[in-house]
Amino acid sequence: MKRLKLLVLLALSCLLFLDANPVYSQSSAAPVADDGLISKETANRMIQSYLVSVGANNTTTADTPNLYSLIMDAEKLRTYLNNPDIKGVKIMFAHTMDYINSGKEGLPCGLKSGALTVVIAGFDKDGNYIYAPGDRVPDRAKPCPVSCPTEGSAKDNLLP
């Protein structure tokens, strides 16, 4: 179960960085360990590449226009992923309901903080979605900037 939770977080991180234009040399990256985890150095390189691509600087404020990360409630994820029938997790990009309700349904939002979120849905060994009671799936990813941690090492964009 811990591995599945870590894979969800890793997959989310990777999905956010797929379109980043690297600004680093083409040196070979460290190999991915068999357990599906990467080193914090590799993670920082991936994060930094994305942050540079969206014009991020070293400070995060509420008026920063682009999304740096999404924060989800770990307890809600644990509760949902506690179902042993869930064998994989699909992380889907979505517009927030605030963005849709502001009259922008179906319109591109780029990586605008507060307009983009993720919806997470687990699926079983046959590839069928598994829902929480009431046919629900986790959401409520809070955008950073805006809802970024303000204390501890998680207030920084990179891993110390």
C-alpha positions as CSV (number, residue, x, y, z in Angstrom):
1,M,0.0,0.0,0.0
2,K,2.9,2.4,0.8
3,R,4.4,1.7,-2.6
4,L,1.1,2.5,-4.3
5,K,0.8,5.8,-2.5
6,L,4.4,6.7,-3.4
7,L,3.7,5.8,-7.0
8,V,0.7,8.0,-7.1
9,L,2.8,11.0,-5.9
10,L,5.6,10.1,-8.3
11,A,3.1,9.8,-11.2
12,L,1.6,13.1,-10.4
13,S,5.0,14.8,-10.3
14,C,6.0,13.2,-13.6
15,L,2.8,14.1,-15.4
16,L,3.3,17.8,-14.4
17,F,6.8,17.8,-16.0
18,L,6.2,15.9,-19.3
19,D,6.0,19.0,-21.4
20,A,8.8,21.0,-19.8
21,N,11.6,22.1,-22.1
22,P,14.8,21.1,-20.5
23,V,17.5,23.8,-20.0
24,Y,20.1,21.4,-18.8
25,S,22.9,19.5,-20.6
26,Q,22.1,16.2,-22.2
27,S,24.1,14.1,-19.7
28,S,22.6,10.8,-18.8
29,A,20.3,10.8,-15.8
30,A,20.8,8.4,-12.9
31,P,19.0,5.1,-13.5
32,V,15.6,4.6,-11.9
33,A,15.8,2.2,-9.0
34,D,13.8,-1.1,-9.4
35,D,11.4,0.1,-6.6
36,G,10.1,2.9,-8.8
37,L,11.6,5.7,-6.7
38,I,14.0,8.4,-7.8
39,S,16.7,10.2,-5.9
40,K,15.9,13.7,-4.5
41,E,18.7,15.0,-6.8
42,T,16.9,13.6,-9.9
43,A,13.5,14.9,-8.6
44,N,15.1,18.4,-8.1
45,R,16.5,18.4,-11.6
46,M,13.0,17.5,-13.0
47,I,11.3,20.1,-10.8
48,Q,13.8,22.8,-11.6
49,S,13.4,22.2,-15.3
50,Y,9.7,22.6,-15.0
51,L,9.9,25.7,-12.8
52,V,12.3,27.4,-15.2
53,S,10.0,26.5,-18.1
54,V,7.1,28.4,-16.5
55,G,9.2,31.4,-15.5
56,A,9.3,30.6,-11.8
57,N,11.6,32.4,-9.5
58,N,12.7,31.6,-6.0
59,T,9.7,33.1,-4.3
60,T,6.1,31.9,-4.4
61,T,3.3,34.4,-3.9
62,A,-0.5,34.4,-4.2
63,D,-0.2,36.4,-7.5
64,T,2.2,34.0,-9.1
65,P,0.4,33.0,-12.3
66,N,1.6,29.5,-13.1
67,L,1.0,26.3,-11.1
68,Y,4.1,25.0,-9.4
69,S,2.5,22.0,-7.6
70,L,-0.7,20.5,-6.3
71,I,-1.3,19.6,-2.7
72,M,-3.7,16.8,-1.7
73,D,-4.9,15.6,1.7
74,A,-2.8,12.5,2.5
75,E,-5.5,11.0,4.8
76,K,-8.1,11.2,2.0
77,L,-5.7,9.5,-0.4
78,R,-4.9,6.8,2.2
79,T,-8.6,6.1,2.8
80,Y,-9.4,5.8,-0.9
81,L,-6.3,3.7,-1.7
82,N,-6.9,1.4,1.3
83,N,-9.1,-0.6,-1.1
84,P,-7.0,-3.7,-1.9
85,D,-8.8,-4.1,-5.2
86,I,-7.1,-0.9,-6.5
87,K,-4.1,-2.1,-8.5
88,G,-3.3,1.1,-10.4
89,V,-4.1,4.8,-10.2
90,K,-4.9,7.1,-13.1
91,I,-4.2,10.8,-12.6
92,M,-6.2,13.0,-14.9
93,F,-5.8,16.7,-15.5
94,A,-9.0,18.7,-15.1
95,H,-10.2,22.3,-14.9
96,T,-11.3,23.4,-11.4
97,M,-15.0,24.0,-10.9
98,D,-14.2,27.6,-10.1
99,Y,-12.6,28.0,-13.6
100,I,-15.6,26.2,-15.2
101,N,-18.2,28.2,-13.3
102,S,-16.4,31.5,-14.3
103,G,-17.6,30.9,-17.8
104,K,-14.5,29.2,-19.2
105,E,-15.6,25.6,-19.5
106,G,-13.7,24.0,-22.4
107,L,-11.3,26.9,-22.8
108,P,-7.5,26.5,-22.5
109,C,-6.1,27.5,-19.1
110,G,-2.5,26.7,-19.7
111,L,-0.9,26.1,-16.3
112,K,-2.8,28.8,-14.5
113,S,-2.8,28.3,-10.8
114,G,-6.3,27.9,-9.6
115,A,-7.6,26.7,-13.0
116,L,-5.9,23.3,-13.2
117,T,-6.3,20.4,-10.9
118,V,-6.1,16.6,-11.0
119,V,-8.7,13.9,-10.5
120,I,-7.4,10.6,-9.3
121,A,-9.2,7.3,-10.0
122,G,-8.0,3.9,-9.0
123,F,-8.7,0.8,-11.1
124,D,-8.6,-2.9,-10.6
125,K,-6.6,-5.7,-12.2
126,D,-9.0,-5.7,-15.2
127,G,-8.7,-2.0,-15.7
128,N,-12.1,-1.0,-14.3
129,Y,-12.4,2.1,-12.2
130,I,-13.1,1.7,-8.5
131,Y,-15.0,4.4,-6.7
132,A,-15.3,5.5,-3.1
133,P,-18.8,5.2,-1.7
134,G,-21.3,7.3,-3.6
135,D,-19.4,6.9,-6.9
136,R,-16.8,9.4,-5.9
137,V,-13.1,9.9,-6.5
138,P,-10.4,12.1,-4.8
139,D,-10.2,15.7,-5.9
140,R,-9.6,18.9,-3.9
141,A,-6.0,19.3,-5.0
142,K,-5.0,22.7,-3.8
143,P,-2.9,24.9,-6.1
144,C,0.5,26.1,-5.2
145,P,1.0,29.0,-5.5
146,V,-1.9,30.2,-3.4
147,S,-2.2,27.2,-1.0
148,C,1.5,26.5,-0.6
149,P,2.9,25.5,2.8
150,T,4.4,28.5,4.6
151,E,6.6,26.6,7.1
152,G,9.0,23.7,7.1
153,S,11.0,22.4,4.2
154,A,7.8,21.9,2.1
155,K,7.6,25.7,1.7
156,D,10.4,25.5,-0.8
157,N,9.9,24.4,-4.4
158,L,12.9,22.0,-4.3
159,L,13.7,19.1,-2.0
160,P,16.4,20.0,0.5
